[in-house]
Amino acid sequence: MIPDQNGPADGAGKFDDEHYPAYTMGRAADMLGATQGFLRSLDEAGLITPQRSAGGHRRYSRHQLRLAARVRELVDQGTAVDAACRIIALEDQLHEAQRLNAELRADD
């Protein structure tokens, strides 16, 4: 989940990089309609590991915000945060396995 540190020096390529940590914790929480504590809980659960700025502040990517939004949906439906994080992790593994399976079938 860590973006490539060797991209263009001017940063132009970062606009399309869904893993680029562009959002501060406050902005990410606002976008999700959640608290900063909610985002910290996702970090503690191991689902999302935000990058840190030089000053130590958490920075989130669009990919991480999509995961957090999905957790938020499950939590709003009554699922515990740790269970929601496990569900999302399993969904991610399933999608990756399906992608690899399709790739292997295409090679045949």
C-alpha positions in Angstrom: 0.0 0.0 0.0 3.0 2.3 0.0 3.2 4.4 -3.2 6.3 4.3 -5.5 8.7 6.9 -4.2 10.5 7.1 -7.5 7.8 8.9 -9.5 8.2 12.1 -11.5 10.0 14.9 -9.6 7.2 17.4 -10.3 4.5 15.1 -8.9 2.3 15.2 -12.1 1.9 11.4 -12.2 0.5 11.4 -8.6 -2.9 12.7 -9.6 -3.8 9.3 -11.2 -2.1 7.2 -8.5 -4.9 5.8 -6.2 -2.2 4.8 -3.7 -0.7 8.3 -3.4 -1.3 9.5 0.2 -3.0 12.8 -0.7 -5.5 13.3 2.2 -4.9 14.4 5.7 -6.7 12.6 8.5 -9.0 15.6 9.0 -9.9 15.8 5.3 -10.3 12.0 5.1 -12.6 11.9 8.1 -14.7 14.8 6.6 -15.0 13.0 3.3 -16.2 9.8 5.0 -18.5 11.5 7.4 -16.6 9.8 10.2 -14.4 10.7 13.1 -10.7 10.8 13.2 -11.0 8.1 15.9 -12.7 5.8 13.4 -9.8 6.2 11.0 -7.3 5.5 13.9 -9.3 2.3 14.7 -8.9 1.0 11.2 -5.1 1.6 11.5 -5.1 -0.3 14.9 -7.1 -3.1 13.3 -4.4 -3.4 10.6 -6.8 -2.8 7.7 -5.3 0.6 6.7 -1.8 1.7 7.4 -1.6 5.3 6.4 1.7 6.9 5.4 3.2 9.5 7.7 4.2 13.0 6.7 7.6 14.4 7.7 5.8 15.8 10.8 4.3 12.4 11.7 0.7 13.2 10.5 -1.3 10.4 8.9 -1.9 10.7 5.1 -4.5 8.6 3.3 -4.8 7.5 -0.3 -8.0 7.2 -2.4 -7.7 3.4 -2.2 -7.5 3.5 1.6 -10.5 5.8 1.7 -12.6 3.4 -0.4 -11.7 0.6 2.1 -12.7 2.9 5.0 -15.9 3.8 3.3 -16.8 0.2 2.9 -16.0 -0.5 6.6 -18.2 2.5 7.5 -21.1 1.0 5.5 -20.8 -2.3 7.4 -20.5 -0.5 10.8 -23.6 1.6 10.0 -25.4 -1.7 9.4 -24.4 -2.9 12.9 -21.2 -4.8 12.2 -18.4 -4.4 14.8 -15.4 -2.5 13.4 -13.0 -5.4 13.9 -15.4 -7.8 12.1 -16.0 -5.3 9.3 -12.2 -5.0 8.8 -11.9 -8.8 8.6 -14.8 -8.9 6.0 -13.1 -6.2 3.9 -9.7 -8.1 4.1 -11.4 -11.3 3.0 -13.2 -9.5 0.1 -9.8 -8.1 -1.0 -8.2 -11.6 -0.9 -11.1 -13.0 -2.9 -11.0 -10.3 -5.6 -7.2 -10.8 -5.9 -7.6 -14.6 -6.3 -10.3 -14.1 -8.9 -8.1 -11.7 -10.8 -5.2 -14.1 -10.7 -7.5 -17.0 -11.8 -8.7 -15.0 -14.8 -5.2 -14.0 -15.7 -4.1 -17.7 -15.6 -7.0 -18.8 -17.7 -6.2 -16.1 -20.3 -2.7 -17.5 -20.5 -3.9 -21.0 -21.4 
